C-alpha cells in the first residue's frame, strides 16, 4: 500500500539515508511544506534532488522516481523570518506518482512505496563490507580532513545498505556522482561503485601529497608567495567578485561606525570566516545574519532616562488605573537611581492571566522612563540556543 508525503526539492544538495542536513529556508513555499509535514505527516517529508540544479521550476516529468524520506528533527523560526530545519534521511523509496496537495496546490505531494531490496549472499556481503572498511581505513589515514572516529562508527555496521550510504555521505564526490548513488537501490552495485571511487580518491590523495612534498623541496619562499597570489587571482576570477563585494560592504559599514577595538576584532574574525565559507552553506547565512545584526546596533548613540518622579507618575496614571504595586516599584527604582547612578537596573517580571494589561503597562513604563520598548515573542520556541547572543 502506497503512502503520501509532501515533497521538498533540494537543488544542488544531496540527502542520503542516515545523513543529516541543516537548512535555512527563506521562501514561503518551503516553510509551508515543512509546517505541513510537522502537522499532518508525523514530521516526515520526501526529499528529492532534481538533476538540473539550475532549473528554477522543473517539470514533474523531470523529477526522479527515487527519493529519500526525511525526518524533521527540529524546526526553528528565526528573528529574520527564515526557518531553520534539521532533516535526517531515513530510507530510499520509489515514487509512484506526483500530485498537488488539495488544500494548497503549490505544494507537491508524492505517492511512495517501499523498495524491496534484492537478496545478497551472506559471504559476498561480508567480503564486500570487509573490503570497504579496509579502503576507508586507508583513505582516512591519508586524509587530513576526516576524523578517525568515523572508522569506529563504520566497524559497528554490518548492513551493506546502511554502510554504503554512510561512506558515500562523507566522500568528496561530485554532485552528479552522488545523484547516481541516490538512484541506485541495489546495495551490492552501490558498494562496487564505492570501491572504485575510494581507490580513485586514495590515488588522488597520494598524488596530492607527492606534489606537496615536491613543491616544498623546490620552491623558495618568494616563489611560493608569488604562485599563491596568482592562484588566488585565478580563483577570484572564476568565482566572481560577489563575495568580495559583500565583505567590502561590511568593511565600509564598520569604517563608518566608531566601534570599540574588541568589536572591530570580532567583526574582522567573522569576515575572515565568511571569506572562506561556501556561499550556499547554512553557516554563511548565519555569519551574514550575525554581522547584519551587529553592525545595525546603535553604537555610541545614547539616550537619557526621565528621572522626574512627578512626571513619571502622571504618565503612568494617564493610561492605567490602579496597579499600585507596579507603579510604586517603578518610582522606587527611579528614586534609588537618582541617589546612586551606578545602581544596576533590575529585571522585573509581570505575571498574570491574559488581558489584565501586562503588555500595555510595560509599554507605558518605557514611555514614562524615556526608554526604548521591544516586544520579543517566545511562543513556539523549544530550543534555548535560539536566545544565545
Secondary structure as a PSIPRED ss2 file (coil, helix, strand):
# PSIPRED VFORMAT (PSIPRED V4.0)

   1 X C   1.000  0.000  0.000
   2 X C   1.000  0.000  0.000
   3 X E   0.000  0.000  1.000
   4 X E   0.000  0.000  1.000
   5 X E   0.000  0.000  1.000
   6 X E   0.000  0.000  1.000
   7 X E   0.000  0.000  1.000
   8 X E   0.000  0.000  1.000
   9 X E   0.000  0.000  1.000
  10 X C   1.000  0.000  0.000
  11 X C   1.000  0.000  0.000
  12 X C   1.000  0.000  0.000
  13 X C   1.000  0.000  0.000
  14 X C   1.000  0.000  0.000
  15 X C   1.000  0.000  0.000
  16 X C   1.000  0.000  0.000
  17 X C   1.000  0.000  0.000
  18 X C   1.000  0.000  0.000
  19 X C   1.000  0.000  0.000
  20 X E   0.000  0.000  1.000
  21 X E   0.000  0.000  1.000
  22 X E   0.000  0.000  1.000
  23 X E   0.000  0.000  1.000
  24 X E   0.000  0.000  1.000
  25 X E   0.000  0.000  1.000
  26 X C   1.000  0.000  0.000
  27 X C   1.000  0.000  0.000
  28 X H   0.000  1.000  0.000
  29 X H   0.000  1.000  0.000
  30 X H   0.000  1.000  0.000
  31 X H   0.000  1.000  0.000
  32 X H   0.000  1.000  0.000
  33 X H   0.000  1.000  0.000
  34 X H   0.000  1.000  0.000
  35 X H   0.000  1.000  0.000
  36 X H   0.000  1.000  0.000
  37 X H   0.000  1.000  0.000
  38 X H   0.000  1.000  0.000
  39 X H   0.000  1.000  0.000
  40 X H   0.000  1.000  0.000
  41 X C   1.000  0.000  0.000
  42 X C   1.000  0.000  0.000
  43 X C   1.000  0.000  0.000
  44 X E   0.000  0.000  1.000
  45 X E   0.000  0.000  1.000
  46 X E   0.000  0.000  1.000
  47 X E   0.000  0.000  1.000
  48 X E   0.000  0.000  1.000
  49 X C   1.000  0.000  0.000
  50 X C   1.000  0.000  0.000
  51 X C   1.000  0.000  0.000
  52 X C   1.000  0.000  0.000
  53 X C   1.000  0.000  0.000
  54 X C   1.000  0.000  0.000
  55 X C   1.000  0.000  0.000
  56 X C   1.000  0.000  0.000
  57 X C   1.000  0.000  0.000
  58 X C   1.000  0.000  0.000
  59 X C   1.000  0.000  0.000
  60 X H   0.000  1.000  0.000
  61 X H   0.000  1.000  0.000
  62 X H   0.000  1.000  0.000
  63 X C   1.000  0.000  0.000
  64 X C   1.000  0.000  0.000
  65 X C   1.000  0.000  0.000
  66 X E   0.000  0.000  1.000
  67 X E   0.000  0.000  1.000
  68 X E   0.000  0.000  1.000
  69 X E   0.000  0.000  1.000
  70 X E   0.000  0.000  1.000
  71 X E   0.000  0.000  1.000
  72 X E   0.000  0.000  1.000
  73 X E   0.000  0.000  1.000
  74 X E   0.000  0.000  1.000
  75 X E   0.000  0.000  1.000
  76 X E   0.000  0.000  1.000
  77 X E   0.000  0.000  1.000
  78 X C   1.000  0.000  0.000
  79 X C   1.000  0.000  0.000
  80 X C   1.000  0.000  0.000
  81 X C   1.000  0.000  0.000
  82 X C   1.000  0.000  0.000
  83 X E   0.000  0.000  1.000
  84 X E   0.000  0.000  1.000
  85 X E   0.000  0.000  1.000
  86 X E   0.000  0.000  1.000
  87 X E   0.000  0.000  1.000
  88 X E   0.000  0.000  1.000
  89 X E   0.000  0.000  1.000
  90 X E   0.000  0.000  1.000
  91 X E   0.000  0.000  1.000
  92 X E   0.000  0.000  1.000
  93 X E   0.000  0.000  1.000
  94 X E   0.000  0.000  1.000
  95 X E   0.000  0.000  1.000
  96 X E   0.000  0.000  1.000
  97 X E   0.000  0.000  1.000
  98 X E   0.000  0.000  1.000
  99 X E   0.000  0.000  1.000
 100 X E   0.000  0.000  1.000
 101 X C   1.000  0.000  0.000
 102 X C   1.000  0.000  0.000
 103 X C   1.000  0.000  0.000
 104 X C   1.000  0.000  0.000
 105 X C   1.000  0.000  0.000
 106 X C   1.000  0.000  0.000
 107 X C   1.000  0.000  0.000
 108 X E   0.000  0.000  1.000
 109 X E   0.000  0.000  1.000
 110 X E   0.000  0.000  1.000
 111 X E   0.000  0.000  1.000
 112 X E   0.000  0.000  1.000
 113 X E   0.000  0.000  1.000
 114 X C   1.000  0.000  0.000
 115 X C   1.000  0.000  0.000
 116 X C   1.000  0.000  0.000
 117 X C   1.000  0.000  0.000
 118 X C   1.000  0.000  0.000
 119 X C   1.000  0.000  0.000
 120 X C   1.000  0.000  0.000
 121 X C   1.000  0.000  0.000
 122 X H   0.000  1.000  0.000
 123 X H   0.000  1.000  0.000
 124 X H   0.000  1.000  0.000
 125 X H   0.000  1.000  0.000
 126 X H   0.000  1.000  0.000
 127 X H   0.000  1.000  0.000
 128 X H   0.000  1.000  0.000
 129 X H   0.000  1.000  0.000
 130 X H   0.000  1.000  0.000
 131 X H   0.000  1.000  0.000
 132 X H   0.000  1.000  0.000
 133 X H   0.000  1.000  0.000
 134 X H   0.000  1.000  0.000
 135 X H   0.000  1.000  0.000
 136 X H   0.000  1.000  0.000
 137 X H   0.000  1.000  0.000
 138 X H   0.000  1.000  0.000
 139 X H   0.000  1.000  0.000
 140 X H   0.000  1.000  0.000
 141 X H   0.000  1.000  0.000
 142 X H   0.000  1.000  0.000
 143 X C   1.000  0.000  0.000
 144 X C   1.000  0.000  0.000
 145 X C   1.000  0.000  0.000
 146 X C   1.000  0.000  0.000
 147 X C   1.000  0.000  0.000
 148 X C   1.000  0.000  0.000
 149 X H   0.000  1.000  0.000
 150 X H   0.000  1.000  0.000
 151 X H   0.000  1.000  0.000
 152 X H   0.000  1.000  0.000
 153 X H   0.000  1.000  0.000
 154 X H   0.000  1.000  0.000
 155 X H   0.000  1.000  0.000
 156 X C   1.000  0.000  0.000
 157 X C   1.000  0.000  0.000
 158 X C   1.000  0.000  0.000
 159 X C   1.000  0.000  0.000
 160 X H   0.000  1.000  0.000
 161 X H   0.000  1.000  0.000
 162 X H   0.000  1.000  0.000
 163 X H   0.000  1.000  0.000
 164 X H   0.000  1.000  0.000
 165 X H   0.000  1.000  0.000
 166 X H   0.000  1.000  0.000
 167 X H   0.000  1.000  0.000
 168 X H   0.000  1.000  0.000
 169 X H   0.000  1.000  0.000
 170 X H   0.000  1.000  0.000
 171 X C   1.000  0.000  0.000
 172 X C   1.000  0.000  0.000
 173 X C   1.000  0.000  0.000
 174 X C   1.000  0.000  0.000
 175 X H   0.000  1.000  0.000
 176 X H   0.000  1.000  0.000
 177 X H   0.000  1.000  0.000
 178 X H   0.000  1.000  0.000
 179 X H   0.000  1.000  0.000
 180 X H   0.000  1.000  0.000
 181 X H   0.000  1.000  0.000
 182 X H   0.000  1.000  0.000
 183 X H   0.000  1.000  0.000
 184 X C   1.000  0.000  0.000
 185 X C   1.000  0.000  0.000
 186 X C   1.000  0.000  0.000
 187 X H   0.000  1.000  0.000
 188 X H   0.000  1.000  0.000
 189 X H   0.000  1.000  0.000
 190 X H   0.000  1.000  0.000
 191 X H   0.000  1.000  0.000
 192 X H   0.000  1.000  0.000
 193 X H   0.000  1.000  0.000
 194 X H   0.000  1.000  0.000
 195 X H   0.000  1.000  0.000
 196 X H   0.000  1.000  0.000
 197 X H   0.000  1.000  0.000
 198 X H   0.000  1.000  0.000
 199 X H   0.000  1.000  0.000
 200 X H   0.000  1.000  0.000
 201 X H   0.000  1.000  0.000
 202 X H   0.000  1.000  0.000
 203 X H   0.000  1.000  0.000
 204 X H   0.000  1.000  0.000
 205 X H   0.000  1.000  0.000
 206 X H   0.000  1.000  0.000
 207 X H   0.000  1.000  0.000
 208 X H   0.000  1.000  0.000
 209 X H   0.000  1.000  0.000
 210 X H   0.000  1.000  0.000
 211 X H   0.000  1.000  0.000
 212 X H   0.000  1.000  0.000
 213 X H   0.000  1.000  0.000
 214 X H   0.000  1.000  0.000
 215 X H   0.000  1.000  0.000
 216 X H   0.000  1.000  0.000
 217 X H   0.000  1.000  0.000
 218 X H   0.000  1.000  0.000
 219 X C   1.000  0.000  0.000
 220 X C   1.000  0.000  0.000
 221 X H   0.000  1.000  0.000
 222 X H   0.000  1.000  0.000
 223 X H   0.000  1.000  0.000
 224 X H   0.000  1.000  0.000
 225 X H   0.000  1.000  0.000
 226 X H   0.000  1.000  0.000
 227 X H   0.000  1.000  0.000
 228 X H   0.000  1.000  0.000
 229 X H   0.000  1.000  0.000
 230 X H   0.000  1.000  0.000
 231 X H   0.000  1.000  0.000
 232 X H   0.000  1.000  0.000
 233 X H   0.000  1.000  0.000
 234 X H   0.000  1.000  0.000
 235 X H   0.000  1.000  0.000
 236 X H   0.000  1.000  0.000
 237 X H   0.000  1.000  0.000
 238 X H   0.000  1.000  0.000
 239 X H   0.000  1.000  0.000
 240 X C   1.000  0.000  0.000
 241 X C   1.000  0.000  0.000
 242 X H   0.000  1.000  0.000
 243 X H   0.000  1.000  0.000
 244 X H   0.000  1.000  0.000
 245 X H   0.000  1.000  0.000
 246 X H   0.000  1.000  0.000
 247 X H   0.000  1.000  0.000
 248 X H   0.000  1.000  0.000
 249 X H   0.000  1.000  0.000
 250 X H   0.000  1.000  0.000
 251 X H   0.000  1.000  0.000
 252 X H   0.000  1.000  0.000
 253 X H   0.000  1.000  0.000
 254 X H   0.000  1.000  0.000
 255 X H   0.000  1.000  0.000
 256 X C   1.000  0.000  0.000
 257 X C   1.000  0.000  0.000
 258 X C   1.000  0.000  0.000
 259 X C   1.000  0.000  0.000
 260 X C   1.000  0.000  0.000
 261 X H   0.000  1.000  0.000
 262 X H   0.000  1.000  0.000
 263 X H   0.000  1.000  0.000
 264 X H   0.000  1.000  0.000
 265 X H   0.000  1.000  0.000
 266 X H   0.000  1.000  0.000
 267 X H   0.000  1.000  0.000
 268 X H   0.000  1.000  0.000
 269 X H   0.000  1.000  0.000
 270 X H   0.000  1.000  0.000
 271 X H   0.000  1.000  0.000
 272 X H   0.000  1.000  0.000
 273 X H   0.000  1.000  0.000
 274 X H   0.000  1.000  0.000
 275 X H   0.000  1.000  0.000
 276 X C   1.000  0.000  0.000
 277 X C   1.000  0.000  0.000
 278 X C   1.000  0.000  0.000
 279 X C   1.000  0.000  0.000
 280 X C   1.000  0.000  0.000
 281 X C   1.000  0.000  0.000
 282 X H   0.000  1.000  0.000
 283 X H   0.000  1.000  0.000
 284 X H   0.000  1.000  0.000
 285 X H   0.000  1.000  0.000
 286 X H   0.000  1.000  0.000
 287 X H   0.000  1.000  0.000
 288 X H   0.000  1.000  0.000
 289 X H   0.000  1.000  0.000
 290 X H   0.000  1.000  0.000
 291 X H   0.000  1.000  0.000
 292 X H   0.000  1.000  0.000
 293 X H   0.000  1.000  0.000
 294 X H   0.000  1.000  0.000
 295 X H   0.000  1.000  0.000
 296 X H   0.000  1.000  0.000
 297 X C   1.000  0.000  0.000
 298 X C   1.000  0.000  0.000
 299 X C   1.000  0.000  0.000
 300 X C   1.000  0.000  0.000
 301 X C   1.000  0.000  0.000
 302 X C   1.000  0.000  0.000
 303 X C   1.000  0.000  0.000
 304 X C   1.000  0.000  0.000
 305 X C   1.000  0.000  0.000
 306 X C   1.000  0.000  0.000
 307 X C   1.000  0.000  0.000
 308 X C   1.000  0.000  0.000
 309 X H   0.000  1.000  0.000
 310 X H   0.000  1.000  0.000
 311 X H   0.000  1.000  0.000
 312 X H   0.000  1.000  0.000
 313 X H   0.000  1.000  0.000
 314 X H   0.000  1.000  0.000
 315 X H   0.000  1.000  0.000
 316 X H   0.000  1.000  0.000
 317 X H   0.000  1.000  0.000
 318 X H   0.000  1.000  0.000
 319 X H   0.000  1.000  0.000
 320 X C   1.000  0.000  0.000
 321 X C   1.000  0.000  0.000
 322 X C   1.000  0.000  0.000
 323 X C   1.000  0.000  0.000
 324 X H   0.000  1.000  0.000
 325 X H   0.000  1.000  0.000
 326 X H   0.000  1.000  0.000
 327 X H   0.000  1.000  0.000
 328 X H   0.000  1.000  0.000
 329 X H   0.000  1.000  0.000
 330 X H   0.000  1.000  0.000
 331 X H   0.000  1.000  0.000
 332 X H   0.000  1.000  0.000
 333 X H   0.000  1.000  0.000
 334 X H   0.000  1.000  0.000
 335 X H   0.000  1.000  0.000
 336 X H   0.000  1.000  0.000
 337 X H   0.000  1.000  0.000
 338 X H   0.000  1.000  0.000
 339 X H   0.000  1.000  0.000
 340 X C   1.000  0.000  0.000
 341 X C   1.000  0.000  0.000
 342 X C   1.000  0.000  0.000
 343 X C   1.000  0.000  0.000
 344 X C   1.000  0.000  0.000
 345 X C   1.000  0.000  0.000
 346 X C   1.000  0.000  0.000
 347 X C   1.000  0.000  0.000
 348 X C   1.000  0.000  0.000
 349 X C   1.000  0.000  0.000
 350 X C   1.000  0.000  0.000
 351 X C   1.000  0.000  0.000
 352 X C   1.000  0.000  0.000
 353 X C   1.000  0.000  0.000
 354 X C   1.000  0.000  0.000
 355 X C   1.000  0.000  0.000
 356 X C   1.000  0.000  0.000
 357 X C   1.000  0.000  0.000
 358 X H   0.000  1.000  0.000
 359 X H   0.000  1.000  0.000
 360 X H   0.000  1.000  0.000
 361 X H   0.000  1.000  0.000
 362 X H   0.000  1.000  0.000
 363 X H   0.000  1.000  0.000
 364 X H   0.000  1.000  0.000
 365 X H   0.000  1.000  0.000
 366 X H   0.000  1.000  0.000
 367 X H   0.000  1.000  0.000
 368 X H   0.000  1.000  0.000
 369 X H   0.000  1.000  0.000
 370 X C   1.000  0.000  0.000
 371 X C   1.000  0.000  0.000
 372 X C   1.000  0.000  0.000
 373 X C   1.000  0.000  0.000
 374 X C   1.000  0.000  0.000
 375 X C   1.000  0.000  0.000
 376 X C   1.000  0.000  0.000
 377 X C   1.000  0.000  0.000
 378 X C   1.000  0.000  0.000
 379 X C   1.000  0.000  0.000
 380 X C   1.000  0.000  0.000
 381 X C   1.000  0.000  0.000
 382 X C   1.000  0.000  0.000
 383 X C   1.000  0.000  0.000
 384 X H   0.000  1.000  0.000
 385 X H   0.000  1.000  0.000
 386 X H   0.000  1.000  0.000
 387 X H   0.000  1.000  0.000
 388 X C   1.000  0.000  0.000
 389 X C   1.000  0.000  0.000
